[in-house]
């Protein structure tokens, strides 16, 4: 999934770039070169349309859920454009010389001024539609303070206090994860063993 970066549902500044929202190959399909084929198609399409390059979210070190693999992207020629305090990086593959993409200031230092759990999410991933209501139910059942904020516009997404808009969980103001949680994982963050 890719779109012009100006239309991306993420707080990035990347005029003239194409943004890859999701580059994913199912586990059973890995090892057949499909991700390279998909990426090459995107590169060729962006070049033909006159874009300056591509950008995508990733993370260094241990791979984080729902983010593209740093080692793979580096192998394909991507470079780090910007990095947030929570270790999420914006990578880019430039086609021309010029300014590199960057995070908006609101996303560089993921922090909010709210206590308890706060979850920002969009409908970009079908898993949020399935898991967010379950997290709300288990929070209610265990009396865990949880505020869910459903992001429904691009403008909201582009001004979030986190680089990832699909799913971003905070606790007492601090960013916890962009990985979509099931009930058991959420309760673990809350300090409750099932």
Secondary structure, DSSP 8 states (H G I E B T S, - for coil): -EEEGGG-SSSEE-TTEEEE------GGGTTSSHHHHHHHHHHHHHHHTT-SEEEEEEESSS--TTSEEHHHHHHTT-EEEEE-TTSEEEEEEESSSS---EE-HHHHT-B-S--SEEEEE-SSSHHHHHHHHHHHHHHHHTT--EEEEE--SHHHHTT-SSS--SEEEEETTEEEESS---HHHHHHHTT---
